[in-house]
């Protein structure tokens, strides 16, 4: 299977988002939009009005990664803004099944995300209706890390086994430390999607995309 690219807009030139969106569009299966509230993770990122402003600029699907407390507060605002997929952390809500249903009721795909410390058993009651499981390969809410933690590779392999055992079809997405030397190992472990940031924006995108698709 060819790896998909969910391009991280966090690594784009934030003063020229539309330009970089257009630059990355031919090489992106998805645009990955991190939303952080300064509480669940120690950073602030992106908001519904910005997503709504970007939505008419491209037809590439938007996946919104809710790195927030109370993600249920953001389902309607980001669905209204044009999100095609909403991803949240199961420990950020009292009952993930409730927010899963509210996302699906809006006609939006559902994903769950796991930090390095969170085991896949945290997904146990919520496997059904998942479109994607995002595995963080680095510490929480940071970028610029050069290597994927070994436990992330192990978690991806475990998710592959769990998916096969359950007969499910969710995709496995690797997020964090997406580098030339980590992408082949992530694909070998079983990742279906990677989230390139600086790998895209700091390099020749056409050449880098061709390399990724050739793996």
GUDREN-390309 format. One line per field, with one value per residue: residue number from 1; residue in three letters; x, y, z of N, C-alpha, C, O, CB in turn. Coordinates in pm, whole numbers, plus 50000, padded with zeros to 5 digits. Glycine has a CB too. Layout:
BEGIN
seq = NUM:...
type = Ala:...
npx = X:...
npy = Y:...
npz = Z:...
capx = X:...
capy = Y:...
capz = Z:...
cpx = X:...
cpy = Y:...
cpz = Z:...
opx = X:...
opy = Y:...
opz = Z:...
cbpx = X:...
cbpy = Y:...
cbpz = Z:...
This chain:
BEGIN
seq = 1:2:3:4:5:6:7:8:9:10:11:12:13:14:15:16:17:18:19:20:21:22:23:24:25:26:27:28:29:30:31:32:33:34:35:36:37:38:39:40:41:42:43:44:45:46:47:48:49:50:51:52:53:54:55:56:57:58:59:60:61:62:63:64:65:66:67:68:69:70:71:72:73:74:75:76:77:78:79:80:81:82:83:84:85:86:87:88:89:90:91:92:93:94:95:96:97:98:99:100:101:102:103:104:105:106:107:108:109:110:111:112:113:114:115:116:117:118:119:120:121:122:123:124:125:126:127:128:129:130:131:132:133:134:135:136:137:138:139:140:141:142:143:144:145:146:147:148:149:150:151:152:153:154:155:156:157:158:159:160:161:162:163:164:165:166:167:168:169:170:171:172:173:174:175:176:177:178:179:180:181:182:183:184:185:186:187:188:189:190:191:192:193:194:195:196:197:198:199:200:201:202:203:204:205:206:207:208:209:210:211:212:213:214:215
type = Unk:Unk:Unk:Unk:Unk:Unk:Unk:Unk:Unk:Unk:Unk:Unk:Unk:Unk:Unk:Unk:Unk:Unk:Unk:Unk:Unk:Unk:Unk:Unk:Unk:Unk:Unk:Unk:Unk:Unk:Unk:Unk:Unk:Unk:Unk:Unk:Unk:Unk:Unk:Unk:Unk:Unk:Unk:Unk:Unk:Unk:Unk:Unk:Unk:Unk:Unk:Unk:Unk:Unk:Unk:Unk:Unk:Unk:Unk:Unk:Unk:Unk:Unk:Unk:Unk:Unk:Unk:Unk:Unk:Unk:Unk:Unk:Unk:Unk:Unk:Unk:Unk:Unk:Unk:Unk:Unk:Unk:Unk:Unk:Unk:Unk:Unk:Unk:Unk:Unk:Unk:Unk:Unk:Unk:Unk:Unk:Unk:Unk:Unk:Unk:Unk:Unk:Unk:Unk:Unk:Unk:Unk:Unk:Unk:Unk:Unk:Unk:Unk:Unk:Unk:Unk:Unk:Unk:Unk:Unk:Unk:Unk:Unk:Unk:Unk:Unk:Unk:Unk:Unk:Unk:Unk:Unk:Unk:Unk:Unk:Unk:Unk:Unk:Unk:Unk:Unk:Unk:Unk:Unk:Unk:Unk:Unk:Unk:Unk:Unk:Unk:Unk:Unk:Unk:Unk:Unk:Unk:Unk:Unk:Unk:Unk:Unk:Unk:Unk:Unk:Unk:Unk:Unk:Unk:Unk:Unk:Unk:Unk:Unk:Unk:Unk:Unk:Unk:Unk:Unk:Unk:Unk:Unk:Unk:Unk:Unk:Unk:Unk:Unk:Unk:Unk:Unk:Unk:Unk:Unk:Unk:Unk:Unk:Unk:Unk:Unk:Unk:Unk:Unk:Unk:Unk:Unk:Unk:Unk:Unk:Unk:Unk:Unk:Unk:Unk
npx = 50084:50050:50189:49994:49978:49924:49928:50082:49965:50071:50338:50359:50419:50301:50225:50161:49955:49759:49911:50100:49928:49827:50066:50129:49913:49904:50040:49924:49718:49549:49483:49628:49521:49615:49466:49497:49444:49592:49564:49511:49738:50053:50033:49910:49697:49546:49198:48834:48737:48959:48995:48755:48804:49010:48893:48748:48963:49075:49013:49106:49067:49006:49148:49090:49269:49202:49352:49272:49106:48774:48672:48424:48305:48390:48299:48068:48149:48382:48287:48100:48283:48397:48539:48639:48705:48728:48944:49016:49125:49081:49090:49018:48753:48451:48286:48374:48214:47986:48072:48174:47935:47813:47984:47961:47692:47702:47792:48062:48386:48533:48810:49050:49310:49631:49860:50215:50217:49974:49799:49682:49467:49307:49135:48947:48653:48563:48605:48442:48323:48547:48755:49021:49319:49537:49876:50093:50431:50616:50695:50435:50251:50464:50708:50965:51121:51358:51351:51140:50980:51054:50844:50628:50650:50610:50348:50210:50251:50109:49851:49802:49781:49560:49360:49342:49262:49010:48878:48851:48863:48994:49236:49587:49766:50067:50212:50435:50781:50832:51044:51308:51455:51283:51037:51045:51068:50834:50641:50710:50643:50369:50216:49965:49928:50120:50223:50351:50546:50773:50922:50794:50762:51016:51163:51206:50899:50784:50983:51021:50768:50746:50947:50837:50605:50721:50809
npy = 49881:50224:50490:50742:51102:51330:51643:51860:52162:52314:52338:52497:52820:53045:53302:53302:53121:53045:53048:52842:52629:52594:52532:52287:52134:51958:51737:51627:51408:51462:51749:51819:51953:52090:52157:52328:52401:52513:52395:52107:52041:52213:52446:52677:52657:52713:52758:52767:52974:53024:52779:52775:52989:52887:52669:52710:52726:52495:52158:51940:51706:51804:51715:51755:51784:51750:51871:51909:51999:51899:51827:51793:52040:52148:52018:52098:52369:52316:52132:52293:52468:52322:52084:51758:51539:51459:51433:51309:51283:51000:51018:51273:51319:51236:51028:50880:50758:50913:51156:51052:50974:51227:51347:51179:51217:51466:51407:51372:51223:51004:51003:50868:50953:50873:50934:50892:50766:50644:50341:50105:49980:50176:50234:50043:50028:50159:50098:50059:50233:50393:50583:50642:50588:50779:50781:50922:50999:51128:51345:51531:51777:51914:52011:51943:51740:51482:51203:50915:50772:50450:50308:50397:50280:50015:50033:50090:49850:49681:49784:49715:49437:49424:49537:49351:49126:49203:49249:49503:49828:50068:50332:50371:50625:50801:51044:51299:51364:51303:51207:51168:50943:50817:50762:50527:50324:50360:50296:50029:49928:49945:50172:50362:50622:50918:51220:51469:51755:51974:51813:51831:52117:52227:52123:52009:51964:51808:51622:51502:51397:51212:51036:50942:50813:50607:50422
npz = 50000:49920:50102:50254:50265:50515:50528:50755:50862:51061:51023:50804:50645:50853:50811:50553:50479:50285:50049:50105:50144:49884:49760:49871:49804:49564:49655:49873:50051:50252:50458:50762:51055:51341:51651:51939:52283:52484:52729:52741:52599:52610:52431:52182:51908:51595:51490:51462:51280:51121:50992:50849:50677:50523:50403:50148:49976:49883:49771:49899:50161:50504:50807:51141:51428:51747:52007:52281:52589:52672:52405:52293:52284:52048:51828:51670:51593:51432:51248:51120:51009:50810:50845:50755:50896:51238:51506:51826:52173:52375:52655:52709:52736:52910:52817:52542:52345:52321:52208:51974:51847:51817:51636:51412:51360:51245:50998:50970:50964:51215:51433:51664:51892:52026:52285:52354:52599:52625:52612:52358:52460:52565:52363:52367:52415:52188:51921:51696:51410:51382:51177:51163:51354:51534:51603:51822:51782:51928:52209:52377:52209:52088:51836:51590:51686:51630:51614:51612:51889:52021:52134:51991:51737:51814:51903:51668:51528:51699:51667:51400:51424:51593:51435:51227:51373:51462:51229:51116:50949:50990:50942:51013:51150:51160:51358:51411:51428:51157:50931:50686:50763:50937:50816:50637:50833:50977:50787:50746:50996:50979:50934:50769:50697:50705:50876:50735:50801:50834:50668:50426:50382:50408:50207:49864:49746:49540:49474:49725:49776:49567:49643:49888:49796:49660:49840
capx = 50000:50122:50165:49924:50037:49832:50021:50058:49971:50148:50473:50353:50445:50172:50191:50125:49892:49696:50017:50157:49821:49827:50193:50127:49791:49921:50113:49857:49593:49470:49551:49618:49511:49620:49393:49539:49378:49680:49535:49543:49880:50101:50050:49786:49700:49435:49065:48733:48727:49072:48962:48650:48865:49093:48814:48719:49086:49119:48919:49170:48997:49065:49131:49116:49322:49162:49442:49198:49008:48634:48661:48283:48270:48441:48244:47986:48224:48472:48203:48049:48395:48431:48621:48592:48736:48764:49024:49027:49189:48974:49091:48977:48608:48398:48235:48406:48108:47891:48128:48176:47802:47785:48064:47899:47564:47731:47843:48207:48456:48582:48938:49101:49454:49696:49993:50311:50189:49841:49796:49569:49351:49220:49038:48871:48507:48528:48664:48348:48306:48672:48815:49166:49382:49660:49977:50198:50564:50703:50630:50304:50237:50590:50754:51109:51190:51421:51332:51018:51003:51039:50712:50530:50657:50546:50204:50159:50245:49999:49727:49785:49732:49424:49272:49320:49187:48872:48820:48815:48927:49049:49373:49680:49835:50182:50222:50548:50914:50822:51171:51356:51502:51178:50921:51049:51043:50692:50568:50738:50566:50229:50143:49900:49933:50215:50189:50472:50544:50896:50965:50732:50777:51157:51229:51138:50782:50763:51082:50996:50645:50777:51021:50746:50516:50798:50847
capy = 50000:50350:50578:50868:51217:51426:51754:51940:52307:52375:52362:52592:52960:53086:53433:53281:52989:53012:53015:52711:52533:52570:52469:52148:52066:51845:51627:51601:51333:51532:51852:51789:52082:52075:52257:52312:52503:52559:52322:51966:52048:52348:52530:52727:52637:52712:52785:52741:53075:53007:52662:52817:53075:52804:52562:52730:52739:52364:52046:51835:51693:51856:51643:51846:51707:51827:51851:52000:51955:51913:51834:51797:52180:52192:51938:52181:52476:52271:52075:52408:52530:52241:51967:51629:51437:51512:51338:51355:51191:50938:51057:51413:51324:51137:50914:50900:50712:51023:51250:50979:50984:51364:51372:51104:51282:51580:51359:51388:51101:51005:50942:50878:50975:50821:50982:50784:50696:50583:50210:50089:49934:50291:50236:49918:50032:50259:50060:50071:50364:50468:50594:50650:50599:50856:50744:51022:50937:51216:51405:51588:51918:51975:51971:51957:51622:51416:51058:50854:50685:50308:50258:50431:50173:49897:50058:50074:49706:49626:49826:49632:49307:49441:49561:49224:49037:49250:49263:49644:49891:50199:50356:50402:50747:50833:51189:51341:51319:51243:51242:51073:50818:50751:50721:50386:50239:50372:50215:49887:49892:49928:50298:50388:50767:50995:51362:51546:51899:52030:51725:51889:52260:52265:52048:52007:51879:51711:51515:51433:51320:51098:50942:50879:50722:50494:50331
capz = 50000:49916:50215:50233:50333:50576:50545:50875:50840:51169:50972:50693:50679:50910:50755:50412:50481:50158:49953:50133:50118:49740:49725:49917:49758:49472:49719:50000:50053:50354:50537:50906:51123:51486:51730:52078:52365:52591:52852:52722:52562:52642:52314:52123:51763:51501:51545:51359:51176:51029:50909:50757:50576:50435:50339:50005:49898:49836:49783:49977:50289:50627:50933:51253:51541:51865:52121:52368:52687:52630:52258:52252:52259:51919:51718:51582:51528:51326:51142:51045:50938:50694:50874:50702:50996:51368:51584:51964:52267:52454:52796:52723:52751:53004:52742:52400:52255:52301:52110:51846:51786:51777:51515:51303:51329:51160:50870:50974:51005:51352:51465:51801:51897:52146:52317:52377:52725:52625:52545:52267:52538:52586:52254:52376:52391:52087:51792:51586:51345:51372:51044:51179:51486:51523:51702:51837:51789:52006:52324:52353:52178:52046:51705:51573:51738:51516:51609:51664:52004:51988:52174:51887:51636:51874:51909:51532:51499:51779:51604:51280:51470:51648:51321:51158:51463:51473:51096:51097:50833:51022:50902:51121:51112:51243:51370:51492:51384:51023:50869:50584:50823:51016:50735:50598:50950:51010:50688:50776:51116:50941:50919:50641:50674:50786:50885:50709:50824:50776:50558:50306:50360:50405:50100:49735:49772:49432:49490:49850:49758:49481:49728:49983:49724:49609:49949
cpx = 50088:50087:50088:49995:49926:49917:49985:50073:50041:50288:50475:50398:50312:50131:50146:50057:49828:49800:50071:50054:49820:49954:50192:50012:49817:49981:50045:49729:49494:49551:49521:49628:49505:49549:49429:49488:49465:49658:49571:49688:49926:50131:49913:49797:49561:49295:48963:48729:48841:49046:48855:48706:48947:49010:48786:48844:49132:49007:48980:49101:49078:49041:49178:49149:49301:49250:49390:49130:48869:48620:48517:48238:48300:48387:48166:48066:48314:48397:48147:48159:48441:48523:48557:48613:48776:48829:49037:49092:49083:48973:49049:48827:48564:48353:48263:48296:48008:47945:48144:48043:47774:47863:47999:47766:47583:47785:47993:48270:48516:48719:48968:49252:49508:49833:50087:50274:50059:49842:49676:49447:49258:49113:48933:48721:48466:48577:48570:48337:48434:48722:48967:49202:49517:49753:50082:50332:50662:50628:50512:50313:50365:50619:50904:51189:51238:51388:51198:51054:50974:50901:50605:50531:50587:50395:50141:50148:50130:49864:49699:49726:49588:49323:49240:49234:49039:48804:48775:48897:48985:49194:49457:49768:49947:50205:50338:50678:50908:50942:51209:51394:51394:51064:50930:51020:50896:50607:50587:50659:50418:50149:50087:49915:50046:50176:50316:50450:50664:50950:50911:50782:50923:51234:51152:51020:50762:50858:51053:50870:50670:50853:50927:50657:50589:50831:50760
cpy = 50126:50434:50702:50978:51309:51547:51841:52088:52381:52413:52454:52730:53020:53226:53422:53145:52952:52974:52874:52600:52495:52497:52321:52066:51948:51721:51580:51520:51397:51652:51825:51921:52058:52191:52232:52431:52556:52489:52174:51949:52192:52432:52576:52717:52644:52718:52779:52846:53064:52888:52699:52905:52995:52707:52588:52728:52607:52262:51929:51827:51750:51757:51736:51762:51789:51789:51943:51926:51977:51924:51838:51940:52222:52113:52026:52295:52430:52198:52186:52473:52449:52124:51841:51516:51508:51401:51393:51247:51131:50979:51202:51429:51214:51012:50936:50856:50823:51120:51182:50996:51126:51401:51303:51167:51406:51538:51371:51257:51117:50939:50957:50885:50924:50887:50863:50700:50617:50450:50198:50032:50051:50303:50126:49933:50106:50226:50086:50216:50448:50466:50592:50646:50667:50818:50854:50951:51015:51263:51490:51737:51989:51934:51994:51840:51538:51268:51018:50763:50540:50255:50293:50326:50048:49913:50043:49927:49639:49662:49746:49497:49317:49461:49431:49131:49073:49263:49405:49705:50029:50208:50395:50517:50778:50984:51224:51280:51246:51292:51137:50939:50747:50698:50575:50290:50243:50290:50067:49840:49875:50056:50310:50535:50823:51143:51444:51695:51962:51943:51774:52030:52306:52195:52064:51911:51774:51593:51433:51346:51197:50992:50869:50777:50598:50389:50205
cpz = 50000:50037:50172:50312:50383:50617:50665:50845:50953:51119:50850:50741:50725:50863:50610:50396:50348:50053:49977:50117:49970:49697:49759:49858:49666:49538:49848:49979:50150:50400:50684:50981:51273:51554:51877:52160:52478:52724:52838:52680:52579:52519:52266:51971:51703:51567:51431:51247:51075:50936:50807:50646:50477:50351:50190:49916:49839:49852:49860:50113:50405:50740:51045:51376:51668:51983:52232:52482:52629:52477:52209:52223:52115:51802:51620:51517:51414:51215:51056:50960:50818:50719:50815:50802:51124:51450:51725:52050:52360:52600:52819:52744:52848:52932:52593:52305:52225:52197:51974:51774:51737:51651:51395:51262:51242:51023:50857:51021:51144:51359:51613:51796:52030:52164:52336:52499:52722:52548:52452:52340:52571:52476:52268:52353:52263:51946:51675:51539:51338:51228:51053:51326:51465:51638:51707:51855:51872:52130:52282:52321:52139:51903:51697:51629:51619:51503:51670:51781:51968:52026:52071:51776:51688:51876:51771:51496:51575:51719:51477:51320:51520:51536:51248:51243:51467:51337:51066:50984:50863:50973:51024:51073:51211:51240:51463:51446:51250:50942:50765:50646:50905:50930:50690:50713:50991:50914:50715:50897:51085:50929:50778:50598:50760:50777:50861:50735:50758:50664:50425:50282:50353:50294:49970:49747:49664:49448:49615:49842:49673:49560:49822:49913:49673:49713:49950
opx = 50188:49970:50116:50063:49845:49971:49872:50181:50068:50349:50582:50413:50222:50014:50098:50096:49841:49780:50086:50089:49814:49951:50248:50014:49756:49974:50102:49643:49373:49673:49405:49728:49404:49568:49394:49489:49418:49726:49653:49754:49845:50242:49811:49895:49468:49280:49002:48717:48822:49072:48864:48660:48954:49051:48798:48831:49221:48918:48912:49077:49201:48927:49290:49068:49373:49227:49455:49101:48849:48563:48491:48143:48243:48424:48196:48052:48322:48439:48145:48131:48516:48579:48436:48548:48850:48777:49068:49112:49004:48868:49043:48779:48631:48377:48186:48284:47953:47871:48128:48040:47718:47814:47984:47732:47490:47819:48045:48214:48548:48742:48919:49315:49441:49911:50043:50297:50036:49882:49579:49336:49141:49012:48841:48665:48347:48589:48613:48341:48429:48732:49035:49127:49600:49714:50152:50344:50777:50512:50492:50373:50376:50564:50964:51311:51168:51396:51151:51149:50881:50848:50502:50425:50513:50321:50030:50048:50062:49772:49583:49632:49505:49212:49125:49144:48954:48683:48675:48989:49022:49265:49405:49834:49924:50216:50340:50686:50970:50941:51148:51369:51411:51000:50831:50954:50840:50511:50492:50613:50348:50027:50151:49915:50066:50106:50381:50348:50660:51018:50977:50837:50951:51357:51046:51039:50726:50816:51061:50867:50620:50828:50935:50635:50526:50875:50778
opy = 50132:50448:50761:50952:51358:51551:51888:52134:52500:52509:52486:52754:53043:53263:53519:53064:52838:52880:52796:52489:52377:52412:52239:51943:51843:51612:51501:51558:51387:51656:51812:51992:52011:52308:52128:52545:52636:52520:52122:51854:52284:52483:52519:52763:52585:52685:52784:52809:53091:52896:52659:52897:53031:52667:52495:52729:52606:52277:51829:51930:51746:51720:51787:51681:51885:51689:52039:51807:52066:52021:51882:51961:52319:52139:52027:52317:52496:52202:52176:52526:52499:52069:51822:51412:51606:51290:51511:51135:51205:50977:51248:51540:51113:50900:51003:50911:50828:51161:51247:51027:51145:51478:51364:51169:51447:51623:51379:51188:51229:50833:51049:50829:50931:50895:50748:50579:50532:50447:50273:50036:50028:50372:50118:49855:50116:50314:50129:50310:50562:50361:50545:50693:50620:50822:50877:50856:50975:51226:51516:51814:52110:51837:52055:51841:51525:51212:51078:50685:50510:50167:50226:50286:49982:49817:49990:49883:49551:49581:49713:49448:49230:49407:49405:49064:48985:49286:49426:49643:50101:50108:50445:50508:50781:51044:51183:51158:51141:51404:51030:50834:50630:50599:50504:50187:50143:50224:49989:49726:49801:50051:50272:50566:50781:51185:51485:51752:51998:51993:51758:52061:52413:52206:52126:51790:51660:51478:51310:51235:51089:50872:50747:50667:50496:50279:50118
opz = 50071:50072:50067:50411:50305:50727:50677:50807:50940:51168:50798:50861:50645:50875:50551:50312:50302:49977:49883:50079:49937:49608:49686:49863:49686:49482:49922:49899:50133:50383:50724:50973:51326:51518:51933:52114:52560:52821:52915:52721:52564:52504:52306:51912:51757:51684:51314:51130:50956:50816:50690:50532:50359:50243:50111:49793:49753:49935:49884:50176:50406:50767:51043:51421:51694:52051:52271:52472:52546:52428:52097:52147:52065:51688:51501:51397:51311:51099:50933:50853:50734:50624:50825:50795:51121:51461:51742:52005:52417:52664:52933:52767:52864:52979:52525:52195:52115:52108:51870:51655:51629:51568:51289:51144:51173:50941:50746:51106:51186:51301:51678:51707:52133:52069:52334:52501:52808:52432:52466:52287:52602:52494:52187:52276:52234:51862:51568:51619:51292:51165:50961:51412:51388:51755:51609:51932:51887:52152:52163:52396:52155:51852:51786:51620:51519:51394:51766:51772:51892:51959:52065:51727:51614:51852:51758:51440:51522:51719:51449:51256:51492:51541:51213:51192:51473:51331:50999:50931:50771:50962:51123:50970:51332:51133:51579:51425:51232:50890:50757:50588:50939:50967:50702:50695:51035:50955:50708:50901:51154:50915:50680:50479:50874:50685:50957:50695:50640:50574:50322:50176:50299:50286:49967:49758:49696:49436:49612:49895:49704:49545:49835:49965:49646:49680:50035
cbpx = 49905:50091:50297:49775:50133:49755:50025:50155:49831:50158:50539:50210:50505:50179:50309:50251:49788:49611:50130:50214:49684:49813:50308:50118:49703:50008:50255:49825:49618:49435:49506:49731:49386:49766:49236:49693:49252:49662:49387:49449:49904:50225:50127:49758:49765:49444:49060:48599:48727:49203:48913:48540:48952:49194:48684:48648:49194:49245:48875:49323:48965:49006:49211:48995:49473:49013:49595:49095:49027:48572:48731:48195:48347:48589:48153:47869:48307:48579:48088:47989:48510:48492:48641:48665:48850:48640:49165:48889:49299:48985:49230:49019:48537:48282:48082:48531:48034:47864:48264:48206:47694:47819:48209:47877:47493:47831:47778:48248:48565:48483:49050:49054:49488:49711:49991:50451:50184:49738:49794:49606:49396:49302:49110:48893:48439:48583:48703:48210:48202:48778:48769:49221:49398:49632:50041:50169:50619:50752:50729:50215:50178:50707:50681:51155:51097:51569:51445:50942:50916:51146:50674:50560:50805:50598:50175:50250:50378:50008:49731:49920:49822:49420:49336:49454:49246:48869:48704:48836:48826:49042:49381:49767:49737:50309:50089:50525:50977:50685:51283:51477:51622:51123:50908:51184:51132:50647:50614:50888:50583:50163:50235:49752:49796:50363:50124:50518:50541:51001:50919:50579:50707:51221:51241:51234:50657:50783:51224:50984:50537:50860:51131:50661:50451:50925:50837
cbpy = 50000:50426:50617:50856:51294:51364:51838:51899:52361:52279:52231:52599:53039:53083:53527:53290:52983:53129:53117:52708:52591:52702:52538:52144:52165:51886:51670:51733:51186:51438:51996:51688:52162:52066:52248:52300:52447:52703:52337:51902:51998:52339:52455:52874:52504:52588:52925:52732:53214:52986:52544:52893:53180:52726:52545:52862:52796:52319:52000:51862:51548:51996:51506:51940:51672:51802:51884:52078:52030:52036:51717:51736:52271:52183:51827:52238:52547:52181:51990:52512:52551:52326:51951:51596:51342:51569:51313:51393:51263:50789:51036:51491:51308:51196:50893:50825:50593:51096:51303:50828:50940:51461:51322:50957:51320:51671:51433:51506:51065:50933:51004:50758:51124:50667:51072:50841:50795:50679:50097:49998:49866:50419:50221:49858:50096:50391:49915:50017:50441:50409:50721:50779:50457:51009:50606:51115:50921:51337:51490:51566:51986:51932:52050:52082:51538:51432:50988:50776:50730:50226:50315:50571:50141:49873:50198:50147:49638:49677:49976:49613:49252:49561:49662:49157:49044:49382:49170:49723:49904:50225:50465:50278:50866:50757:51250:51307:51228:51281:51254:51132:50846:50846:50812:50353:50281:50519:50249:49866:49998:49842:50418:50352:50837:50973:51397:51525:51933:52047:51580:51889:52335:52233:51899:51964:51965:51778:51572:51533:51405:51144:51017:50986:50795:50544:50403
cbpz = 50122:49786:50281:50275:50239:50702:50419:50987:50823:51289:50936:50633:50555:51061:50764:50321:50591:50109:49963:50274:50159:49663:49796:50067:49688:49357:49749:50072:50092:50474:50494:50952:51074:51534:51707:52089:52423:52610:52888:52617:52414:52728:52202:52167:51729:51416:51617:51422:51237:51108:50997:50832:50642:50517:50413:49987:49983:49912:49645:49994:50316:50662:50933:51279:51520:51898:52084:52288:52823:52697:52196:52361:52356:51918:51773:51659:51629:51383:51203:51142:51032:50595:51027:50571:50947:51442:51518:52021:52349:52446:52852:52600:52614:53085:52767:52367:52317:52434:52158:51870:51885:51890:51534:51343:51458:51229:50759:51067:50903:51446:51381:51889:51878:52138:52445:52395:52839:52564:52648:52150:52669:52591:52122:52510:52508:52127:51795:51628:51418:51467:50974:51113:51556:51524:51669:51957:51652:51922:52403:52473:52293:52140:51593:51637:51831:51525:51682:51553:52124:52058:52309:51828:51601:52016:51966:51431:51536:51924:51572:51206:51581:51745:51225:51125:51604:51544:51081:51228:50720:51174:50793:51160:51103:51194:51424:51636:51490:50952:50976:50508:50911:51118:50614:50539:51067:51008:50546:50799:51224:51038:50950:50648:50709:50738:51025:50565:50974:50885:50584:50320:50468:50538:50138:49618:49782:49293:49497:49964:49694:49357:49809:50053:49609:49548:50085
